[in-house]
């Protein structure tokens, strides 16, 4: 991928994609994030070999092919649409379990591309991130029991500090030594 130099003095912001321990498999969703960042105006050096729709050359000397339309279909959820339709025909109960939120919002396979198009338009209108409002849930701890203001309860072990851990280990060692001495005295 090459960014053409424009006649303006301003250049696109250049960054490097660090995938960490992520497997760089063909068609992985991180390549979709990369494509979105590049389309958004960032300059990220890359090739399209890992994008969906890329076909390597079958023989030496031939050129590799990149089908941008296949990549677009992946972005707009054509593969999800196919899966939805297949599940709806073969296993309706599994379909209802997997796509319960889509069904509740009255979104089927035909409306999926429209949903993604609408989401892209909203992002283009206002790309600024707005964090969701906090729910105002408070948590209270009594020993290992955590009670939330929404009524849920959880059991979580409380971390102890280094000094407390060392004291606990020393106590166990002392108890074990005392037991050994007791056994020696009994004999």
URZILIN-V296466 format. One record per pair of residues at least 24 apart in sequence whose C-alpha atoms are under 6 Angstrom apart, sorted by sequence separation. I is the first residue (numbers start at 1). J is the second residue. If there is no record, write none. Layout:
i: (I	I)
j: (J	J)
//
This chain:
i: (26	27	27	16	81	13	14	15	12	13	14	12	76	76	1	1)
j: (50	51	52	44	109	42	43	44	42	43	44	43	113	116	46	47)
//
